[in-house]
Amino acid sequence: MTTLSAFLKKKRKETGMTQEDLSNKSGVGLRLIREIEQGKTSMRMDKVNQVLALFGMELMPSPKAKDHE
């Protein structure tokens, strides 16, 4: 399973965008892009979906990863 932060960073780099480019194209603040890529765990879903829409993606429920005990 890919984390949101890893996915976004990979897609951004594949398209040759800087964090600032992604911020401008998605219409969200640069701070949010940085927070997503750094793995922040609480943020507005609508804003995250706004960014993901550039790559034809959206947040969806998925099974929770099992913790290793």
Number of C-alpha atoms within 10 A of each C-alpha: 5 7 10 18 17 14 14 19 18 13 14 17 11 9 10 11 14 12 19 15 13 20 18 12 13 19 12 16 14 15 12 18 21 16 14 21 18 13 12 12 9 8 11 8 11 11 16 18 17 17 23 18 13 14 13 8 11 14 13 6 5 6 5 6 7 6 5 4 3
